[in-house]
Structures are given as structure tokens and as C-alpha cells.
């Protein structure tokens, strides 16, 4: 005849109950009556088992419980200790400005400046002179290739790793998705804010690439046209300028400074380039009256664009830069 003893359930795994009795731990199966009664033994239950050969047994009865928790399933608690962590917002990045000893621009950055500020404008002027308002895909392709050259100069003869390119692709995808998400609000887009963040986080070459490629890719949704190469150049130059100014220590990496910078470059660079381009594309003839008309009519849209950039930088700059810093440290990404 099997001996009946009393013990405590210490663990339940896959229908087996491990019961600690006076002299051993027994692996037990529960009787079918428990299933009929809808009773499931849990850790902490005081039970009565019938011992079999070896350290096997059958769970016969669950004794009266003092208390029971549903999740986690545990019974007969003597003490309950609640532990909670208080979330603290991470402090702002320590490196608000680039250290003085690191402010000198590298040769590749100087070469990228020449390429961006000289070759791409020349390409735009030559292509507009040759093709006019047609064949803008050729112009966009040439500008795209010239956008990629400064970025790949970062690697200085070594092969770029996939993880180094993935984060850039993700930033471009965020810009495209952000522009598409706010399609119902003309010019109220996060693209410029993300471009500035990319330039500050990874350098001017990366900022230029993110800005230019975001405009090219998102225009698949918003329609391509002769304006596309100029949008690529305008947005790219803002990302490049953000990276260079931060590297030189002239742009602080704080929400306020970045927001002010974003608001200014919206008028001084993006609007200053795209308003004359609109006059060139749509105007009957180019003269100062036409340019003035397009600047005046474009000013309200520039104001909306500037407000959007300021708002998104105030909201996104610090948290995104903090996350990007962690990614750079974890994966050893280049700047």
C-alpha cells in the first residue's frame, strides 16, 4: 500500500508537480479529479501525496489555501514584496559641442565640400541648359551619384560594413515615411529635422546623403519632376552644413540651437533655392519682378516649413541623438 505524506509544491512543469516532503522532492502527477473540479495546483500549495517507488508520487489532495495569486500562480504567501524601478530620463548628451582638438575638418570633408558646393551646382546648371525642363531623371541620377561620393569617401579605401549602411538607410526611410505621414499638410514635414539630426550625428557627408536620397525616394509618392534634383541639393546641403558647423563647434547640439538653425536654413537655403527654381520652371521669363513674386508667394509656405522643422527638432533632436550615439558606440559606426 502506498504511503501518504504531506508536502509543499515547489515547481510545476508540463503537468508534473514537484513536491518537497520531509525527506525528498517527489515528481507527481495530479489525479483526474482535479481537472473535473477545475483545480490546478500551484507553487506554494500544501498538498497530500501518495508515494510510489523511487521519488515518484500521485498528488491526492490540495489542502486549504491561506491565499493565492493568479499571476504569477503561487499560493500561501507569507510576505509579498513589490519592487518597482523609477524611470529617470537620460541626461542630455555631454558633448554639446565638439571638443576644440577635434574641430579641424578632415581632408575628405574639404574634398566633399568642393564636390557638393561646386560640382553639383555645375551639374544642375549644365543639365538645365542642355535638357531644359525635360530629361530631369538624368539630372536626378547625376546628382544622386554625386551625393553618394562624399559619403563613401568616409571609408577611405575600406569596404563599408552592412551595419554602417543600414542606419543610413533607416534614417532615409524615416524621412520618406514622415513625409508621407503628413501628406495632408503642405510643407509641414519632418524631413529637414531628420536631415539635420543625421548630419550632426554622423557628419556632413552622411547628412547630405540622407537629405538628398530622402527627397528623391519620397518624390516617388509626391511625383517626380524637374524640381527633384534641386530639392535633393537643397535638402542635402542643409544636412551637410549641420554636420560641418557642429564639427567646427559653431552649432551646439541642443534642442534650442538646432531648432533655431533649422528655422533659419529653411528660409536662407531651402526657400532661397526652391523659390527661384519654381520661377525657372513655371515662369514665362526670368527677371527680378518674377523672382520677387515667387519669393513673396512662397514665403507663407516657407513659414510653415520652418515651423514644422522647429517643432520636430524640439521634439526629436535630443532623444534621437541620444539613441544614435548609443548605436555608434555599440557598433563602432563611423562619423
C-alpha positions as CSV (number, residue, x, y, z in Angstrom):
1,X,0.0,0.0,0.0
2,X,1.3,3.4,-1.0
3,X,2.3,5.7,1.9
4,X,0.6,9.1,2.1
5,X,2.7,12.1,3.1
6,X,2.2,15.9,3.2
7,X,4.4,18.4,1.4
8,X,4.6,21.7,-0.5
9,X,4.5,22.2,-4.3
10,X,7.8,23.9,-5.2
11,X,7.5,23.8,-9.1
12,X,5.1,22.9,-11.8
13,X,6.4,21.9,-15.3
14,X,4.4,20.3,-18.2
15,X,1.8,18.6,-16.0
16,X,4.4,17.4,-13.4
17,X,4.3,18.8,-9.9
18,X,7.5,18.7,-7.8
19,X,6.6,18.3,-4.1
20,X,9.0,18.7,-1.3
21,X,8.2,16.4,1.6
22,X,10.2,15.8,4.7
23,X,12.9,13.7,3.2
24,X,13.0,14.3,-0.6
25,X,11.5,16.0,-3.7
26,X,8.9,13.9,-5.4
27,X,7.8,14.1,-9.1
28,X,4.0,13.8,-9.0
29,X,1.1,13.6,-11.4
30,X,-2.3,15.1,-10.3
31,X,-5.4,12.8,-10.1
32,X,-8.0,13.3,-12.8
33,X,-10.5,14.6,-10.2
34,X,-8.6,17.9,-10.1
35,X,-9.3,18.5,-13.8
36,X,-13.0,17.8,-13.2
37,X,-13.1,20.2,-10.3
38,X,-11.2,22.9,-12.3
39,X,-8.5,23.0,-9.6
40,X,-4.9,23.5,-10.7
41,X,-2.2,23.1,-8.0
42,X,0.3,25.9,-7.9
43,X,3.6,26.6,-6.3
44,X,3.2,27.1,-2.6
45,X,0.2,24.7,-2.2
46,X,0.3,22.4,0.8
47,X,-0.7,19.0,-0.6
48,X,-1.0,15.4,0.3
49,X,0.6,12.8,-2.0
50,X,0.9,9.1,-2.1
51,X,4.5,7.9,-2.6
52,X,5.4,5.3,-5.1
53,X,8.6,3.5,-6.0
54,X,11.6,5.8,-6.1
55,X,10.9,9.6,-5.9
56,X,7.6,9.3,-7.8
57,X,4.1,10.0,-6.4
58,X,0.5,10.9,-7.1
59,X,-1.0,14.2,-5.9
60,X,-4.1,13.3,-3.9
61,X,-5.3,16.4,-2.2
62,X,-4.7,20.2,-2.1
63,X,-5.1,21.4,1.5
64,X,-6.8,24.6,2.3
65,X,-5.1,27.7,1.0
66,X,-4.5,30.9,3.0
67,X,-4.2,33.0,-0.1
68,X,-3.4,32.6,-3.8
69,X,-2.2,34.8,-6.7
70,X,-3.3,34.3,-10.3
71,X,-0.2,35.8,-11.9
72,X,2.3,34.6,-11.0
73,X,0.4,31.4,-9.9
74,X,1.5,31.0,-6.3
75,X,-0.3,30.2,-3.0
76,X,0.1,30.5,0.7
77,X,2.4,33.6,0.7
78,X,3.9,34.8,4.0
79,X,5.3,38.0,2.6
80,X,4.8,39.9,-0.7
81,X,7.5,42.4,-1.7
82,X,6.8,44.8,-4.6
83,X,9.8,46.2,-6.4
84,X,9.4,49.0,-8.9
85,X,12.0,51.0,-10.8
86,X,11.5,54.7,-11.2
87,X,12.3,55.7,-14.8
88,X,14.7,58.6,-15.0
89,X,15.1,60.5,-18.2
90,X,18.5,60.1,-19.5
91,X,20.6,63.2,-19.1
92,X,21.3,65.4,-22.2
93,X,24.3,64.4,-24.2
94,X,27.5,65.5,-22.6
95,X,29.1,66.5,-25.8
96,X,27.0,69.6,-26.6
97,X,29.9,71.0,-28.7
98,X,32.7,69.3,-30.5
99,X,36.0,69.5,-28.4
100,X,38.4,72.1,-29.6
101,X,41.0,69.5,-30.5
102,X,38.6,67.7,-32.9
103,X,37.3,70.8,-34.7
104,X,39.6,70.7,-37.7
105,X,37.9,69.4,-40.8
106,X,39.5,66.3,-42.4
107,X,40.7,66.3,-46.0
108,X,37.8,64.2,-47.1
109,X,35.4,66.7,-45.7
110,X,37.1,69.5,-47.5
111,X,37.0,67.5,-50.7
112,X,33.3,66.7,-50.1
113,X,32.7,70.5,-49.7
114,X,34.2,71.2,-53.1
115,X,32.2,68.4,-54.6
116,X,28.9,69.5,-53.0
117,X,29.3,73.2,-53.4
118,X,30.9,73.2,-56.9
119,X,30.2,70.1,-58.9
120,X,26.6,69.6,-58.0
121,X,25.6,73.2,-58.8
122,X,27.5,73.0,-62.1
123,X,25.7,69.7,-62.9
124,X,22.4,71.4,-62.2
125,X,23.2,74.4,-64.4
126,X,24.6,72.4,-67.2
127,X,21.7,69.9,-67.3
128,X,19.1,72.6,-67.1
129,X,20.9,74.3,-70.0
130,X,21.1,71.1,-72.1
131,X,17.7,69.5,-71.3
132,X,15.6,72.4,-70.0
133,X,12.5,71.1,-68.2
134,X,12.8,67.6,-69.8
135,X,15.0,64.6,-69.0
136,X,15.1,65.6,-65.4
137,X,15.7,61.9,-64.5
138,X,19.2,62.2,-66.0
139,X,19.8,65.2,-63.8
140,X,18.5,63.5,-60.7
141,X,20.6,60.4,-61.4
142,X,23.8,62.5,-61.8
143,X,23.0,64.4,-58.6
144,X,22.3,61.2,-56.7
145,X,25.7,59.7,-57.8
146,X,27.5,62.9,-56.7
147,X,25.6,62.8,-53.4
148,X,26.9,59.3,-52.7
149,X,30.5,60.1,-53.4
150,X,31.2,62.3,-50.3
151,X,29.6,59.6,-48.1
152,X,31.7,56.8,-49.4
153,X,34.8,58.9,-49.1
154,X,34.3,58.5,-45.3
155,X,35.5,54.9,-45.6
156,X,38.8,55.9,-47.1
157,X,39.7,52.8,-49.0
158,X,38.0,50.2,-46.8
159,X,34.7,48.4,-47.5
160,X,31.7,49.8,-45.7
161,X,30.0,47.2,-43.4
162,X,26.3,46.5,-43.7
163,X,25.6,47.8,-40.2
164,X,27.1,51.2,-41.2
165,X,24.9,51.5,-44.2
166,X,21.7,50.1,-42.5
167,X,21.4,53.0,-40.1
168,X,21.7,55.5,-43.0
169,X,19.0,53.6,-44.9
170,X,16.8,53.6,-41.8
171,X,17.2,57.4,-41.5
172,X,16.2,57.8,-45.1
173,X,13.2,55.5,-44.7
174,X,12.1,57.5,-41.6
175,X,12.3,60.7,-43.7
176,X,10.2,59.1,-46.5
177,X,7.7,57.7,-44.1
178,X,7.5,61.0,-42.2
179,X,6.9,63.0,-45.4
180,X,4.2,60.5,-46.4
181,X,2.5,60.6,-43.0
182,X,2.0,64.3,-43.2
183,X,0.9,64.4,-46.8
184,X,-2.3,66.3,-46.0
185,X,-0.3,69.2,-44.6
186,X,1.6,71.1,-47.3
187,X,5.2,71.7,-46.3
188,X,4.6,70.5,-42.7
189,X,7.1,67.6,-42.9
190,X,9.9,66.2,-40.6
191,X,12.4,65.7,-43.4
192,X,14.6,68.7,-42.7
193,X,14.7,67.9,-39.0
194,X,15.8,64.3,-39.7
195,X,18.4,65.5,-42.2
196,X,19.9,68.0,-39.6
197,X,19.9,65.2,-37.0
198,X,21.7,62.9,-39.4
199,X,24.3,65.5,-40.2
200,X,25.0,66.2,-36.5
201,X,25.1,62.6,-35.5
202,X,27.2,61.1,-38.4
203,X,28.8,64.0,-40.1
204,X,28.1,66.3,-43.0
205,X,28.6,63.7,-45.7
206,X,26.0,61.5,-44.2
207,X,23.7,64.4,-43.6
208,X,23.9,65.3,-47.3
209,X,23.2,61.8,-48.4
210,X,20.2,61.4,-46.1
211,X,18.6,64.7,-47.2
212,X,19.2,64.1,-50.9
213,X,18.1,60.5,-51.0
214,X,15.0,61.2,-48.9
215,X,13.8,63.8,-51.3
216,X,14.5,61.5,-54.3
217,X,12.8,58.5,-52.8
218,X,9.8,60.3,-51.3
219,X,9.1,62.0,-54.7
220,X,8.1,58.6,-55.9
221,X,5.0,59.3,-53.8
222,X,4.8,63.0,-54.3
223,X,5.6,63.0,-58.0
224,X,9.0,63.4,-59.7
225,X,9.7,66.4,-61.9
226,X,12.3,68.9,-62.9
227,X,12.3,70.2,-59.3
228,X,13.6,66.9,-57.9
229,X,17.3,67.5,-58.4
230,X,17.0,70.9,-56.8
231,X,15.1,69.5,-53.8
232,X,17.8,66.9,-53.4
233,X,20.6,69.5,-53.5
234,X,18.7,72.0,-51.2
235,X,17.9,69.4,-48.5
236,X,21.3,67.7,-48.8
237,X,23.3,70.9,-48.4
238,X,21.4,71.6,-45.1
239,X,22.4,68.2,-43.7
240,X,26.0,68.8,-44.8
241,X,26.1,72.3,-43.3
242,X,24.6,71.0,-40.0
243,X,27.4,68.4,-39.8
244,X,30.2,70.8,-40.7
245,X,29.0,73.5,-38.3
246,X,28.7,71.1,-35.5
247,X,32.2,69.7,-36.2
248,X,33.6,73.2,-36.2
249,X,31.9,73.9,-32.8
250,X,29.7,76.7,-34.3
251,X,26.5,74.7,-33.8
252,X,25.6,73.4,-30.3
253,X,23.9,70.1,-30.1
254,X,20.9,71.2,-28.0
255,X,17.3,71.4,-28.9
256,X,17.1,75.2,-28.9
257,X,20.2,75.7,-31.0
258,X,19.2,73.0,-33.6
259,X,15.7,74.4,-33.7
260,X,16.9,77.9,-34.4
261,X,19.3,76.6,-37.0
262,X,16.5,74.6,-38.7
263,X,14.2,77.6,-38.8
264,X,16.9,79.9,-40.4
265,X,18.1,77.5,-43.1
266,X,14.5,76.9,-44.1
267,X,14.4,80.4,-45.4
268,X,18.1,81.1,-46.2
269,X,18.9,77.9,-48.0
270,X,15.8,75.8,-48.9
271,X,13.5,78.7,-49.7
272,X,16.2,80.7,-51.3
273,X,17.0,77.9,-53.8
274,X,13.5,76.5,-54.4
275,X,11.7,79.7,-55.0
276,X,13.9,80.8,-57.9
277,X,13.7,77.2,-59.2
278,X,9.9,77.5,-59.2
279,X,10.2,80.7,-61.2
280,X,12.6,79.0,-63.6
281,X,10.3,76.0,-64.1
282,X,6.9,77.8,-64.3
283,X,7.7,81.4,-65.0
284,X,7.4,82.8,-68.6
285,X,10.6,84.8,-68.3
286,X,13.2,85.4,-65.7
287,X,13.6,88.9,-64.2
288,X,13.7,90.4,-60.8
289,X,9.9,91.1,-60.8
290,X,9.3,87.4,-61.4
291,X,11.7,86.3,-58.7
292,X,10.3,88.8,-56.2
293,X,6.7,87.5,-57.0
294,X,7.8,83.9,-56.4
295,X,9.6,84.8,-53.2
296,X,6.6,86.6,-51.8
297,X,4.1,83.9,-52.8
298,X,6.4,81.2,-51.4
299,X,7.0,83.0,-48.1
300,X,3.9,81.6,-46.3
301,X,4.9,78.0,-47.3
302,X,8.4,78.7,-46.1
303,X,7.0,79.8,-42.8
304,X,5.0,76.5,-42.5
305,X,8.1,74.6,-43.4
306,X,10.2,76.4,-40.8
307,X,7.6,75.9,-38.1
308,X,7.5,72.2,-38.8
309,X,11.3,71.9,-38.7
310,X,11.4,73.8,-35.4
311,X,8.7,71.7,-33.8
312,X,10.2,68.4,-34.9
313,X,13.6,69.3,-33.8
314,X,12.3,70.4,-30.4
315,X,10.6,67.0,-30.1
316,X,13.0,64.7,-31.7
317,X,16.5,66.1,-31.6
318,X,17.7,65.1,-28.1
319,X,16.1,61.6,-27.9
320,X,17.2,60.7,-31.4
321,X,20.7,61.9,-31.0
322,X,21.0,60.0,-27.7
323,X,19.8,56.8,-29.4
324,X,22.1,57.3,-32.4
325,X,25.1,57.9,-30.0
326,X,24.4,54.6,-28.3
327,X,24.2,52.9,-31.7
328,X,27.5,54.4,-32.8
329,X,29.2,53.3,-29.6
330,X,27.7,49.8,-29.7
331,X,28.5,49.0,-33.3
332,X,31.5,51.3,-33.8
333,X,30.0,53.3,-36.6
334,X,31.9,56.0,-38.4
335,X,31.3,59.7,-38.3
